[in-house]
Amino acid sequence: MSEKLKVGISIGDLNGVGMEVVIKSLLDSRVLDYFTPIVYGNTKNASFHRKANNINDFSFNVIQSPDQANAKRANIINCWQEDVKITLGEENEVGGKYAFISLERAVADLEAGKIDALVTAPINKHNIQQEGFRFPGHTEYLQQKVGADDVLMFMLCDDLRVGVVTGHVPIKDVAVQITEEAILKKLRLMNSSLKKDFWIQKPKIAVLGLNPHAGDNGVIGTEDDEIIRPALAKANAEGILCFGPYPADGFFASTTYLKFDAVLAMYHDQGLIPFKHIADRKGVNYTAGLPIVRTSPDHGTGYDIAGKNLASHESFLEAIFTAVHIVKNRREQAELSASPLAFRKLSRDRD
């Protein structure tokens, strides 16, 4: 039996629900049959959240590095030694400072190959801004760390997969950033990820329009006809099966999305609002296009419910298993690439 994958977990904002959903995800020891968790945080911090949420009969195995991890326990690495004041539900500098310490240590071990995947608990995009982190979110930080040319924010839930052309940018800047090249880059990333990470050999991708009613033949904006359609034509010429642009409102309301393997939205809320409604607390945020595997839950810090034992851990647990699944898919594909016949046979079986 092959060795279980080691999954690194950064704890996010100390004052939010991050540690709560981490502990709840690892509370059932049966999850340890599938992966070895390594949390990057602090034992005192973990104890504080466990007591605040009335979580009993749970403890971490304290280690110094991933190679010391106990495959039958939930492991934790103490990333700092000083006492830290936790103020549940409050956005402050402390929450951001230690969220970054946790993230930075986990990413270093991921880059060094000491862990196999990273699952990140929610950060606050405002209070985490500091020296070393001047980014809109995890996605952009990881892109810079590994030197990736481009990445795709890919939201996942069962067979629903939604990506976006423009991510964490102000709505006033969206139209300017919708270019043929930008759309083509995201379509290439999405198509590649669907094949490599999810074993979909001939993925079909739906593309949403930018304007209401996809421009209505130029009556409500020209971007859909002058930018998006030509980009889709070029993508199809490259062998990418993409269709659209579809009016965004009716596309999800009519369940048209069920006919496709993935959906490319033009901007953040256009894709994420319907996604989160359909996913219903089980969604996962995956950063496609990186040489490493990183996932996260599809929710935020949850300041309003922090410490009240109300946070659902479903999305976080889904994020862990999604990361494990993708790592295994990538490795299996790499092993089979040397044997074209076996690769084609397995691909047909999975299609």
N, C-alpha and C positions, 0 to 999 in steps of 0.2 A: 504494500500500500504506500503511495507516495506521501511525502511529508505535507502536512497541512500548511496552507498559506498563512503568512503573518500579516495581519491587517493593522496598520497604524491608525490611531484615532486622535485627532486634535480636539480639544474640549470647547473651543469657542469662548464666548463672553462669560466670565465668571459669574456675572449677575443675572444671567439668563437661564434658559432651560437646558443648555447643552449637556452639562454633567448629569442632569436628571434623565434625559433620554438615553444617554450612554449607559448608565447603570441599569435602567429598565431593559435595554436591549440585551445586556449580558446577564441579567438576573436568572434566566432559564439556562441552566448548565448544558442543555441539549444543543445549544448553538455552538458549543465548543467542539462538537463532532465535525464541524465544517471549516473552522478557521481558528487561528490563535490570535486573540485580541491583545494589542499593546497600546495602552492609553498614555498619552503625553500630557501630564498634568501634575497633580500634587496630592498626596494622600490626605492631608488635612482638608484641602478643598473638597475632595471626594467625600470625606466623612461628614463635612458640613452639609452637603447637598443630600446625602443619604438620610441624615437625621431630620433635615427640614422637610423631606418628603415622606417621612415615616417608612423608609425602606429598610427592612430588617434582613438578617441572615444573608448578608452579602459583604464580601471583602475582596480586596485586590492583593495579588502577589506582587511585592515590590521588587523591581529589578533595576539594574544599572544600564543595561543595553539589550537590544532585541535578541542577541544570541543566548541570553540567560532565560528567555521566556519559558514558562511552564505551559505546555500544550493543553493541559487539563484545567488551567486556571485563567481568569481574567487578570492580565498583567498591567502594571502601571510603572512608568518611569517618572521619578520626581525631577521636574524641570527647573525647579527653584526650591530654595531651602527656607527663605524668610517667611514670616507670618504675613498673611495678606487679608485685609478686611474685605469681606464679601457683603455687599449691600444689594440684596435681591430686588430685582425690578428697577434698578437705577442705572441709567447710562452715565458712566463716568470713566475717567482716565485709567483707573485700575483694571476695569473689565477689558479695555482694549490692549493695555500693556501685556497682560498675561495671556490673552488670546494669541497674540503674536509670538510670544515666547514658546507657547505650545506648538503653534503652527511651524515656526522656524525649525525647531528641533525635529519634528516629525518629517518635514520635507528634506532635511539634511540626511536622515536615515533612509528615506525613500530613494534619494539620488544615489546614495552609497550602496543600494541594493540590500540593505539590512532588513527592510520590510518589503512586502510585495505589492501593497496598495495602500492608499490613504483615504480615509473617510473623515470629512471635516464637519464638526458641529458649527452652528451658526455664529457668525461674528456680527458686530455692529459696524457698518461701513464708515461711520463717522468717527467713533472714538478709537478705532484701531489705527487711524492715520498717525504715523510717527516715522522717525528715521528708519529706513529699511522697508517701510510699507506705505507707499504713496500710490495706491491703486483703488479702483472702484469696487473691487471684490477679490475673492479667491481666484477666479478664473484668470484675470489679468496678471495677478501676482505669479501664479504658476507658469503662465505663458512666458513671462520674463525670466523666471528662474531656470527653466529648461531650454530657453532660447528657441521656442517654437515660432515659426513664421506666422501662423494663424491658429486659432482654436475655435471650437464651436460649443456654445452652451446648449446642451442636449438634455431635455427633460424627458424622463422615462417613467412609464407605468404600464406594466403588462405589454400589450401590443401597441400602445399609444406612445409615439416618440415625436417630440416637438423641438425644433431648433430655431434659432433666431439669427437674422443677418446682423442687426445692430443690437448690442447687449445693454450694458449699463451706460447709456448716453441720454442726455435730456431730449425730450420729445421734440423740441424746437430744432434739434440737429439731425433728426432721423432722416428726413427727405434728402438732405445733402449727402449723407453717407450711403444712400441706396444707389449704387452704381452697378453696371454690368459686371465689372471685375469682382466687386464685393459679393454679389450674388453667386457668381461662378465659384469663388473660393469656398463659400459655405456649402454649396452643392457638392463640390468635390470632397470636402471633409466629411459631409454627411454620408455620401455614397460609400466612401472608403470605410467609415466607421461601421456602417450597416453590414458590410461584407466581412471586415476583419474582427469586429468586436461582437457581432450578433449572428454571424454566419448566415446572412441573407444574401444569396448569390446574385439575384437579379432584383434589387430593391426598386420599388416604385415610390417616388417622392412627389407629394403635392406641394405646390408653392402658392402662398397667399398673396393677394394684391396689396398694394400700399394704401390706396384710397378707398373710400366707401364704394361698394359695388364694383370694385376693381377698376375704378375710373369711369365706368359707364361710357365706353367708347370716346373718352376724352372730354366728356361733359364735366366730370368731377376730377380733374387732374390728368396729366399726360404721362406720368411716370410708368404706369402699368403697361401702356402700349409702347412707349419709347425706350424704356430701360428693361423692365422685367421680361417682357415677351422675347426680345432679342437675346437676353441672357439665357433663357430657357432653350431657345433654338440652338445656341452654341453648345450648351450642356448636352442636349440630345445628340448633337453631332459628335460629341466625345463618347457617346455610349451610356450617358447617364439618363435613366428613364424618369423624366420629371414632367409634370403636367400643371397647367394653370395659365395665368394667375386666377385663383378663385376668390370671390368676395368672402372676406373673413367671417362675417356674421352668420350667413347661411351655411357656411361650410361645416362648422361644428354643430349647429342646431339641427342639421339634417342628417347627422352621423355619416356624412360623406367620408370623414377621416378614416372610417373602418375599412375602406377600400385600398388604403395605402399603408406602406411600411413606415413612413415618416412624413412629417409636415414641416416645411420651412416657412416661418413667419418673418415678416419684415422688421418687426421691432418687439421689444421685451413684452409689454403688456398685451399686445395682440396675440401672442402665443401663450403666455403664461396664465392669463386670466381663465381662458377656457380649459387649459391643461389642469390647473389646480382644482377647478370645479369638478372635472371628470375624474381626476385621480383620487380625490376625497381622502387626503392625508396619507396617501401611499406613494406619492410621487418622489422621484429621485432626480437630482441634478448631477449630470455627468459631463465632465470636460473632455470632449472628443478632440483628437488632433495632437495629443501629448504622447510622448514615448512612455510616460508613466500612467498609472490608473488612479484617478481621483473621483470620488463621488461625494454627495452630501444630501441631507434631507431637503425637501422643497419648502421648508418653513424658516422663519426668522428666529430671533433671540427669545421671543415670547416673554418679554419683561412683565406683561400684565398678569401672567399666571405662574411666574417663577416662584418656586418654593411652596406651591399649593397642591402638589401631587396631581396636577391636571393635564400635564403635557403628555400627548400620545407619542409613543416611541415607534409606531408602525413605519413611518417614513425613514427613520434612521436605520432601523433593522433592514428595510428594503435596500437602503443605500449600501449597507455592508455586503449583503448577498449579491447585489448587482456588481459590486467591485470584484468579488471573488469569481463570479461567473465570467466577467470580461477578461480577467487575468488568465483563467483557465482556457478560454476560447483562443486568446492570443497565443498562448504557449502550445496549444494543440495544433493550431494552424502552422506555427513555426516548425514544429516537429514533422508535420506532414508535408511541408513544402519541398522537402528533398525527395518525396515519393509522389510524383504527379498522379499516378493511377489511384493510389490510396486517397489522395486529396480530393480528386474528382468524385470518387465513390462516396466519401463522407459528405461532401458538399451536396450531392444529389439526395442523400438520405436526410439531410437537415433541411433541405428546401421545402 
